[in-house]
Amino acid sequence: MKREAAPGSPLGLRYGVVSTPLGRFRAVTSSRGLLSVELKPDSLAALARRLERALGTPVVLKRYERDDRAPVLRQIAEYAAGKRRRFQTRLDWSLAHGFEQRVLAELAKVRFGHTLSYGELARRAGKPGAARAVGGAMAKNPIPLVVPCHRVLAAGGKIGGFGGGLPLKRALLSLENA
């Protein structure tokens, strides 16, 4: 879904960075809610290019005036410190489409400390047998941590993959005693 900025003006987005015991993460928000969480932040120019391609409109990234006051960054820090089990923020699904969005919406319902398989998530999203497509949706998840793709395991309880790397996935599962 293409995002519309006012004619001739770029879409304004806010971003901030939080350092936690689990790593350094960057969150991007729009007026609709949390748009993106990066587990391995790279340059702002690269982020802007990716967002412009995905949203189909120019973007302007403006840093939060004080990262420590941005609610989503505070929540990520609390989660990584083991002090939060649930995120309370609106989500902007503009970077997910079709089946991928259905999968991520179902995944967002998986509670702290619980896991499920790719196959089970496919069934919950209305496409039994589409475990590989679910894996593709996990790989494209624009809001990891908050939409917890680390809670999805391969068949037989094997850890499977994770965009943030397997050490981070193991750490997140350990944090949740999953």
N, C-alpha and C positions, 0 to 999 in steps of 0.2 A: 504494500500500500504506500503510495507516494504521499509525502507530507507536504502540505501547502504553507508556505510562508507568504506574507503579504507581498503582492507583486513588487519585484525589484529589491526586496529585502531578504536577508538570510534568516534562517531559523535560529533563534537564540537558545543555546543550551548551557547549562551550568555543569561544572565538574569539580571534583575534589579528590584528594588522595588521602588514604589512611594507612598508617603503618601498624601492623599487628604482629603478635607472636607467630602467626601463620604466614605472613608475607605482607607485601605492599600492594594495595588494591586501589583502583580508580573507579569512581562511580560517575555516571553522567545522567542528569535529569533534564526533562523537558517540562513544559507547563502541564503536561498530562500525568507525569510521574517518573519513576525510575526507568530509564531507557536502557542503560548498559552498566555492567560491572566488568572490569577488566582484571583478570587474575595475574597477568603479566603485562603491566602497562608499558607501552613504548612511547614514541614521541607524540606530541599533540598534533603535529602536522599529519602524521600517519593516521591518527584517530579521526581527525577532521575529514581526511580523504575517504576513509572507510564509511563514515556516517553519511557523507554527501552522496556516495554511490548507493548506499542502501536506502536512503530516504528520498533520493531524487531531487534534492534541493540544496543550495548552499547553506552551510551552517557557520555560526560563530560560537566558539567555545569561550565561556567566561568563567574563571575560577570563582568558587565561593569566596566571599570576603573573608570568612574565617571557617576553615574546614572543620574545626572542632564544634562549630555550631550547626553544621548541616546534619539534620536528623538521620538521613540514610547512612552517612559516614559514621556517626555515633553508634548506630545500630550494628553496623558491620564490625566495629571495634568491640562492642559488647558481646556479639556472637563469638568472635574469635577468642575472646577472653573467657568464654564459657559462662557468661552472665546473661545471655539472651537465648531463648529457644525459638522465638517467632519474630519475623519481621513485620512491622506495621507501616507499610508505605504503599502508595498507589503505584501500579505498574503501567508503563507505557509499552504496549505490545507492538509498536510500529516496526520493529525489526524482525518480527516473526509473522509467518503467513500460513494459511491453510492448515494442513495436517500438523505441521510443525507447531503452530500456535495452539492447536487442540492438545497436543502432547504436553507442551509446556504448561498449559493451564491445568491439566490433570496432575502434572508433576508438582505444581505449586501447592497442591492439597496434601502432599505426603508430609506427615508430621516429623518433627525433630526426633532423631533416634530410630526411625523406621527406614527400612529399605524395601525395594521391590526389584523385580527383574525387568529387562527390556521387554520381554514377552508380556508380562503382566501390565506394564504401562501401555503397550500397544492395545491390549484388550480394553483397558479403561478408556483409551482414546477412541474406541469404536472400530479398530482395525486389528482384530486378532490375527496373529501370524505376521505382523509387520514389524517384528523386532528390529530388523536391520534399518528400516526407515526411522524407527525410534532412535536408534544409535546415531543416525544422521542428524536428527533434531537435537540430540544432546550435544553433538559436536558444534552446532550452530547456536546453542543457547546464549542469547545476549545478556542474560541476567543471572549468571551462576552465583552460587552462595544463597541468594534470595530465592531463586527458582532452583531448588537443590539437586542438580544433576549428579552430584557426588553420591546421592542416595540410590542411584540406579546401578544394579549389579548384573553381571553376565549370568548365563545359565549355570546352575549348580553353586551359586553364591560366589563365583569368582569375581575379582575386583573390576575387571573390564578396563576401559580407557577413561581418560579425563583430560580436558583441555588445559588444566592447570598443572598436569603432571601427576603421576601415581603417588609420589610422596605426599603431595598436598591432599589428594583424595583419601589416603590412609589417615592422615592427620585429622581431616574433617570427620571421618567415620569414627575415629577414636574419641574426638571431642564430644561426639554425640553418643558414645557408648553403643554404636550400632554394629 
